[in-house]
Amino acid sequence: MTTAHSQDYTEVIREMVTIAGEHGVQLSPDGIEMNESGMDFLVGIAQDAEGVSWVLRKPRREDVLERADNEARVLKLIQPRLPVAVPDWRIYTPELIAYPLLSGQPAASVGGEGYAWNMDPVQPGERFIASLAEALAALHGIDHEDARAAGLRVKSPQEAREEMARNMEEVRSRLGVSAALWERWQKWIGDDSYWPGHSSLIHGDLHPPHILIGSQVQVTGLLDWTEAEVTNPGKDFILYYAVHGEENLKLLLERYEQAGGKVWPRMYDHIVEQYAAYPVAVGQFALLTEQEEVLAMARNMLGLT
């Protein structure tokens, strides 16, 4: 965290406060906390005259704006349909996104050595698992035609699978991939038994800093919906599997089905294999940003170092 006293952010803070004021939100420039850990947005937390905390998001690059447009459409669609809170964008311009801070704290924040946890990742507990399952079942159950009418991307199961195959090819051709990992990917992508016969509206980037929890370690809100679309539902489980492990994934899938989530026979196996293909997404992001540290991380995950 960097406060408003940092010289680096003086001009950015002044710009944020000015834009908010032009939209009727009067914020104090004093004591604004800036968080630069996000890849897509520079984030600040400010207070208005009534003491209400606001989240201020400033896009880092122009390519972020297209995803922000998608997020704005997603939030409008899902806000009344989920059992947990999502951001209520009161200000949305190319220079600034602002909304009242949601209650709760992130399940984890990004620290220097990985995640800094606000809960036990090894034993997340029944409240956490059940509330996350209910939120995902509600999200995944949203009607595809409603999503299409809201302007969201809608991909059939076959289209989602073909897109994954193309993404694999792109990353292999532009960055490379180890022979063992490529063979595993091709076995997964080519075996019908792994794959779902349905698509779902998904969050798309469900890692711990985007999951808000309450005092009883129950999920109270979900943040950062830039990647949301109707596609392969397995994607919403891969980061959960990565951080909480096999047994907790099995428990989540049980609760998900009990909450009305649609499952298929090899859903667990599919998620495990989809996680093995997660370096594809990291590689694509590295190619998009061209940041050397991200490229190095991608090459490492692709088995090239």
Contacts in CASP RR format, 6 or more apart in sequence:
PFRMAT RR
TARGET T0000
AUTHOR 0000-0000-0000
METHOD contacts of the structure
MODEL  1
MTTAHSQDYTEVIREMVTIAGEHGVQLSPDGIEMNESGMDFLVGIAQDAE
GVSWVLRKPRREDVLERADNEARVLKLIQPRLPVAVPDWRIYTPELIAYP
LLSGQPAASVGGEGYAWNMDPVQPGERFIASLAEALAALHGIDHEDARAA
GLRVKSPQEAREEMARNMEEVRSRLGVSAALWERWQKWIGDDSYWPGHSS
LIHGDLHPPHILIGSQVQVTGLLDWTEAEVTNPGKDFILYYAVHGEENLK
LLLERYEQAGGKVWPRMYDHIVEQYAAYPVAVGQFALLTEQEEVLAMARN
MLGLT
1 33 0 8 1.000
1 34 0 8 1.000
1 35 0 8 1.000
2 8 0 8 1.000
2 9 0 8 1.000
2 33 0 8 1.000
2 34 0 8 1.000
2 35 0 8 1.000
2 36 0 8 1.000
3 31 0 8 1.000
3 32 0 8 1.000
3 33 0 8 1.000
3 34 0 8 1.000
4 10 0 8 1.000
4 13 0 8 1.000
4 29 0 8 1.000
4 30 0 8 1.000
4 31 0 8 1.000
4 32 0 8 1.000
4 33 0 8 1.000
4 34 0 8 1.000
5 31 0 8 1.000
6 34 0 8 1.000
9 32 0 8 1.000
9 34 0 8 1.000
12 34 0 8 1.000
12 42 0 8 1.000
12 58 0 8 1.000
13 29 0 8 1.000
13 32 0 8 1.000
13 34 0 8 1.000
14 29 0 8 1.000
15 58 0 8 1.000
15 95 0 8 1.000
15 96 0 8 1.000
16 27 0 8 1.000
16 32 0 8 1.000
16 44 0 8 1.000
16 46 0 8 1.000
16 56 0 8 1.000
16 58 0 8 1.000
16 96 0 8 1.000
16 98 0 8 1.000
17 27 0 8 1.000
17 28 0 8 1.000
17 29 0 8 1.000
17 32 0 8 1.000
17 46 0 8 1.000
19 91 0 8 1.000
19 93 0 8 1.000
19 95 0 8 1.000
19 96 0 8 1.000
20 26 0 8 1.000
20 27 0 8 1.000
20 46 0 8 1.000
20 54 0 8 1.000
20 56 0 8 1.000
20 91 0 8 1.000
20 96 0 8 1.000
20 98 0 8 1.000
21 27 0 8 1.000
23 90 0 8 1.000
23 91 0 8 1.000
23 93 0 8 1.000
23 98 0 8 1.000
25 48 0 8 1.000
25 54 0 8 1.000
25 90 0 8 1.000
25 91 0 8 1.000
25 98 0 8 1.000
26 48 0 8 1.000
26 49 0 8 1.000
27 46 0 8 1.000
27 47 0 8 1.000
27 48 0 8 1.000
27 54 0 8 1.000
27 56 0 8 1.000
28 46 0 8 1.000
28 47 0 8 1.000
28 48 0 8 1.000
28 49 0 8 1.000
29 46 0 8 1.000
31 46 0 8 1.000
32 44 0 8 1.000
32 45 0 8 1.000
32 46 0 8 1.000
32 56 0 8 1.000
33 44 0 8 1.000
33 45 0 8 1.000
34 42 0 8 1.000
34 43 0 8 1.000
34 44 0 8 1.000
35 42 0 8 1.000
35 43 0 8 1.000
35 44 0 8 1.000
35 45 0 8 1.000
36 42 0 8 1.000
36 43 0 8 1.000
37 109 0 8 1.000
37 110 0 8 1.000
37 111 0 8 1.000
38 110 0 8 1.000
39 60 0 8 1.000
39 285 0 8 1.000
39 289 0 8 1.000
39 294 0 8 1.000
40 59 0 8 1.000
40 60 0 8 1.000
40 61 0 8 1.000
40 64 0 8 1.000
40 67 0 8 1.000
40 226 0 8 1.000
41 57 0 8 1.000
41 58 0 8 1.000
41 59 0 8 1.000
41 60 0 8 1.000
41 64 0 8 1.000
41 97 0 8 1.000
42 57 0 8 1.000
42 58 0 8 1.000
42 60 0 8 1.000
43 55 0 8 1.000
43 56 0 8 1.000
43 57 0 8 1.000
43 58 0 8 1.000
44 55 0 8 1.000
44 56 0 8 1.000
44 57 0 8 1.000
45 53 0 8 1.000
45 54 0 8 1.000
45 55 0 8 1.000
45 56 0 8 1.000
45 101 0 8 1.000
46 53 0 8 1.000
46 54 0 8 1.000
46 56 0 8 1.000
47 53 0 8 1.000
47 54 0 8 1.000
48 54 0 8 1.000
52 100 0 8 1.000
52 101 0 8 1.000
53 100 0 8 1.000
53 101 0 8 1.000
54 98 0 8 1.000
54 99 0 8 1.000
54 100 0 8 1.000
54 101 0 8 1.000
55 87 0 8 1.000
55 98 0 8 1.000
55 99 0 8 1.000
55 100 0 8 1.000
55 101 0 8 1.000
56 96 0 8 1.000
56 97 0 8 1.000
56 98 0 8 1.000
57 96 0 8 1.000
57 97 0 8 1.000
57 98 0 8 1.000
58 95 0 8 1.000
58 96 0 8 1.000
58 97 0 8 1.000
59 65 0 8 1.000
59 68 0 8 1.000
59 94 0 8 1.000
59 95 0 8 1.000
59 97 0 8 1.000
61 289 0 8 1.000
63 288 0 8 1.000
64 226 0 8 1.000
65 94 0 8 1.000
67 226 0 8 1.000
67 227 0 8 1.000
68 92 0 8 1.000
68 97 0 8 1.000
68 226 0 8 1.000
70 152 0 8 1.000
70 153 0 8 1.000
70 225 0 8 1.000
70 226 0 8 1.000
70 228 0 8 1.000
70 229 0 8 1.000
71 224 0 8 1.000
71 225 0 8 1.000
71 226 0 8 1.000
71 228 0 8 1.000
72 89 0 8 1.000
72 92 0 8 1.000
73 150 0 8 1.000
73 151 0 8 1.000
73 152 0 8 1.000
74 150 0 8 1.000
74 152 0 8 1.000
74 225 0 8 1.000
74 228 0 8 1.000
75 86 0 8 1.000
75 87 0 8 1.000
75 88 0 8 1.000
75 89 0 8 1.000
75 225 0 8 1.000
76 150 0 8 1.000
77 142 0 8 1.000
77 146 0 8 1.000
77 147 0 8 1.000
77 150 0 8 1.000
77 152 0 8 1.000
78 86 0 8 1.000
78 139 0 8 1.000
78 142 0 8 1.000
78 201 0 8 1.000
78 225 0 8 1.000
79 86 0 8 1.000
79 88 0 8 1.000
81 138 0 8 1.000
81 139 0 8 1.000
81 142 0 8 1.000
82 135 0 8 1.000
82 138 0 8 1.000
82 139 0 8 1.000
82 222 0 8 1.000
83 131 0 8 1.000
83 134 0 8 1.000
83 135 0 8 1.000
83 138 0 8 1.000
84 131 0 8 1.000
84 135 0 8 1.000
84 212 0 8 1.000
84 219 0 8 1.000
84 220 0 8 1.000
84 221 0 8 1.000
84 222 0 8 1.000
85 102 0 8 1.000
85 103 0 8 1.000
85 212 0 8 1.000
85 220 0 8 1.000
85 221 0 8 1.000
85 222 0 8 1.000
86 102 0 8 1.000
86 221 0 8 1.000
86 222 0 8 1.000
86 223 0 8 1.000
86 225 0 8 1.000
87 99 0 8 1.000
87 102 0 8 1.000
87 223 0 8 1.000
87 225 0 8 1.000
88 99 0 8 1.000
88 100 0 8 1.000
89 97 0 8 1.000
89 98 0 8 1.000
89 99 0 8 1.000
90 98 0 8 1.000
90 99 0 8 1.000
90 100 0 8 1.000
91 97 0 8 1.000
91 98 0 8 1.000
91 99 0 8 1.000
102 212 0 8 1.000
102 220 0 8 1.000
102 221 0 8 1.000
102 223 0 8 1.000
103 212 0 8 1.000
103 214 0 8 1.000
103 220 0 8 1.000
104 212 0 8 1.000
104 213 0 8 1.000
104 214 0 8 1.000
104 220 0 8 1.000
104 221 0 8 1.000
105 118 0 8 1.000
105 212 0 8 1.000
105 213 0 8 1.000
105 214 0 8 1.000
106 118 0 8 1.000
106 208 0 8 1.000
106 209 0 8 1.000
106 210 0 8 1.000
106 211 0 8 1.000
106 212 0 8 1.000
106 213 0 8 1.000
106 223 0 8 1.000
107 117 0 8 1.000
107 118 0 8 1.000
107 119 0 8 1.000
107 128 0 8 1.000
107 208 0 8 1.000
107 209 0 8 1.000
107 211 0 8 1.000
107 212 0 8 1.000
107 213 0 8 1.000
108 115 0 8 1.000
108 116 0 8 1.000
108 117 0 8 1.000
108 118 0 8 1.000
108 119 0 8 1.000
108 121 0 8 1.000
108 208 0 8 1.000
108 209 0 8 1.000
108 243 0 8 1.000
109 115 0 8 1.000
109 116 0 8 1.000
109 118 0 8 1.000
109 209 0 8 1.000
110 116 0 8 1.000
110 209 0 8 1.000
115 121 0 8 1.000
115 208 0 8 1.000
115 209 0 8 1.000
115 243 0 8 1.000
117 208 0 8 1.000
118 213 0 8 1.000
119 128 0 8 1.000
119 213 0 8 1.000
119 217 0 8 1.000
121 208 0 8 1.000
121 243 0 8 1.000
121 244 0 8 1.000
122 244 0 8 1.000
124 217 0 8 1.000
124 244 0 8 1.000
124 248 0 8 1.000
125 217 0 8 1.000
127 216 0 8 1.000
127 217 0 8 1.000
127 218 0 8 1.000
128 213 0 8 1.000
128 217 0 8 1.000
128 218 0 8 1.000
128 219 0 8 1.000
129 248 0 8 1.000
129 251 0 8 1.000
129 252 0 8 1.000
129 255 0 8 1.000
130 218 0 8 1.000
130 255 0 8 1.000
130 259 0 8 1.000
131 218 0 8 1.000
131 219 0 8 1.000
131 220 0 8 1.000
132 211 0 8 1.000
132 219 0 8 1.000
132 240 0 8 1.000
132 252 0 8 1.000
132 255 0 8 1.000
133 252 0 8 1.000
133 255 0 8 1.000
133 256 0 8 1.000
133 258 0 8 1.000
133 259 0 8 1.000
134 255 0 8 1.000
134 259 0 8 1.000
135 219 0 8 1.000
135 221 0 8 1.000
135 222 0 8 1.000
136 203 0 8 1.000
136 236 0 8 1.000
136 256 0 8 1.000
136 259 0 8 1.000
136 261 0 8 1.000
137 256 0 8 1.000
137 259 0 8 1.000
137 260 0 8 1.000
137 261 0 8 1.000
138 259 0 8 1.000
139 200 0 8 1.000
139 201 0 8 1.000
139 202 0 8 1.000
139 203 0 8 1.000
139 236 0 8 1.000
140 200 0 8 1.000
140 201 0 8 1.000
140 202 0 8 1.000
140 233 0 8 1.000
140 236 0 8 1.000
140 261 0 8 1.000
140 262 0 8 1.000
141 200 0 8 1.000
141 201 0 8 1.000
141 261 0 8 1.000
141 262 0 8 1.000
142 201 0 8 1.000
144 154 0 8 1.000
144 199 0 8 1.000
144 201 0 8 1.000
144 230 0 8 1.000
147 154 0 8 1.000
147 201 0 8 1.000
147 230 0 8 1.000
148 154 0 8 1.000
148 230 0 8 1.000
152 201 0 8 1.000
152 228 0 8 1.000
152 229 0 8 1.000
152 230 0 8 1.000
153 229 0 8 1.000
153 230 0 8 1.000
153 231 0 8 1.000
154 199 0 8 1.000
154 229 0 8 1.000
154 230 0 8 1.000
155 163 0 8 1.000
155 199 0 8 1.000
155 229 0 8 1.000
155 230 0 8 1.000
155 231 0 8 1.000
155 232 0 8 1.000
156 199 0 8 1.000
157 195 0 8 1.000
157 196 0 8 1.000
157 197 0 8 1.000
157 198 0 8 1.000
157 199 0 8 1.000
157 232 0 8 1.000
160 199 0 8 1.000
160 231 0 8 1.000
160 232 0 8 1.000
161 189 0 8 1.000
161 195 0 8 1.000
161 232 0 8 1.000
163 231 0 8 1.000
164 189 0 8 1.000
164 232 0 8 1.000
164 277 0 8 1.000
164 280 0 8 1.000
165 189 0 8 1.000
167 280 0 8 1.000
167 281 0 8 1.000
167 284 0 8 1.000
168 177 0 8 1.000
168 182 0 8 1.000
168 185 0 8 1.000
168 189 0 8 1.000
168 277 0 8 1.000
168 280 0 8 1.000
170 284 0 8 1.000
170 287 0 8 1.000
171 177 0 8 1.000
171 279 0 8 1.000
171 280 0 8 1.000
171 283 0 8 1.000
171 284 0 8 1.000
171 287 0 8 1.000
171 302 0 8 1.000
172 182 0 8 1.000
174 287 0 8 1.000
175 283 0 8 1.000
175 286 0 8 1.000
175 287 0 8 1.000
175 295 0 8 1.000
175 298 0 8 1.000
175 299 0 8 1.000
175 302 0 8 1.000
175 304 0 8 1.000
176 299 0 8 1.000
176 302 0 8 1.000
176 304 0 8 1.000
177 185 0 8 1.000
177 279 0 8 1.000
177 302 0 8 1.000
177 303 0 8 1.000
177 304 0 8 1.000
178 302 0 8 1.000
178 303 0 8 1.000
178 304 0 8 1.000
181 276 0 8 1.000
181 279 0 8 1.000
181 302 0 8 1.000
181 303 0 8 1.000
184 273 0 8 1.000
184 276 0 8 1.000
185 276 0 8 1.000
185 277 0 8 1.000
185 280 0 8 1.000
188 194 0 8 1.000
188 270 0 8 1.000
188 273 0 8 1.000
188 274 0 8 1.000
188 276 0 8 1.000
188 277 0 8 1.000
193 265 0 8 1.000
193 266 0 8 1.000
194 266 0 8 1.000
194 269 0 8 1.000
194 270 0 8 1.000
194 273 0 8 1.000
195 232 0 8 1.000
195 270 0 8 1.000
196 232 0 8 1.000
196 233 0 8 1.000
196 234 0 8 1.000
196 264 0 8 1.000
196 267 0 8 1.000
196 270 0 8 1.000
197 264 0 8 1.000
198 233 0 8 1.000
198 262 0 8 1.000
198 264 0 8 1.000
199 230 0 8 1.000
199 231 0 8 1.000
199 232 0 8 1.000
199 233 0 8 1.000
200 230 0 8 1.000
200 231 0 8 1.000
200 232 0 8 1.000
200 233 0 8 1.000
200 236 0 8 1.000
200 262 0 8 1.000
201 228 0 8 1.000
201 229 0 8 1.000
201 230 0 8 1.000
202 228 0 8 1.000
202 229 0 8 1.000
202 230 0 8 1.000
202 231 0 8 1.000
202 232 0 8 1.000
202 233 0 8 1.000
202 234 0 8 1.000
202 235 0 8 1.000
202 236 0 8 1.000
203 210 0 8 1.000
203 222 0 8 1.000
203 225 0 8 1.000
203 227 0 8 1.000
203 228 0 8 1.000
203 236 0 8 1.000
204 227 0 8 1.000
204 228 0 8 1.000
204 229 0 8 1.000
204 235 0 8 1.000
204 236 0 8 1.000
205 224 0 8 1.000
205 226 0 8 1.000
205 227 0 8 1.000
205 239 0 8 1.000
206 222 0 8 1.000
206 236 0 8 1.000
206 237 0 8 1.000
206 239 0 8 1.000
206 240 0 8 1.000
207 239 0 8 1.000
207 243 0 8 1.000
208 239 0 8 1.000
208 243 0 8 1.000
209 223 0 8 1.000
210 222 0 8 1.000
210 223 0 8 1.000
210 224 0 8 1.000
211 219 0 8 1.000
211 221 0 8 1.000
211 222 0 8 1.000
211 223 0 8 1.000
212 219 0 8 1.000
212 220 0 8 1.000
212 221 0 8 1.000
212 222 0 8 1.000
212 223 0 8 1.000
213 219 0 8 1.000
213 220 0 8 1.000
214 220 0 8 1.000
232 274 0 8 1.000
233 262 0 8 1.000
234 267 0 8 1.000
234 270 0 8 1.000
234 271 0 8 1.000
234 274 0 8 1.000
235 274 0 8 1.000
237 249 0 8 1.000
237 252 0 8 1.000
237 253 0 8 1.000
237 271 0 8 1.000
238 271 0 8 1.000
238 274 0 8 1.000
238 275 0 8 1.000
238 278 0 8 1.000
239 275 0 8 1.000
240 248 0 8 1.000
240 249 0 8 1.000
240 252 0 8 1.000
241 249 0 8 1.000
241 271 0 8 1.000
241 272 0 8 1.000
241 275 0 8 1.000
242 275 0 8 1.000
242 278 0 8 1.000
244 252 0 8 1.000
249 268 0 8 1.000
249 271 0 8 1.000
250 268 0 8 1.000
253 263 0 8 1.000
253 267 0 8 1.000
253 268 0 8 1.000
256 263 0 8 1.000
257 263 0 8 1.000
264 270 0 8 1.000
278 301 0 8 1.000
279 298 0 8 1.000
279 301 0 8 1.000
279 302 0 8 1.000
279 303 0 8 1.000
282 294 0 8 1.000
282 297 0 8 1.000
282 298 0 8 1.000
282 301 0 8 1.000
283 294 0 8 1.000
283 295 0 8 1.000
283 298 0 8 1.000
283 301 0 8 1.000
283 302 0 8 1.000
285 294 0 8 1.000
285 298 0 8 1.000
286 294 0 8 1.000
286 295 0 8 1.000
286 297 0 8 1.000
286 298 0 8 1.000
287 295 0 8 1.000
296 305 0 8 1.000
299 305 0 8 1.000
END
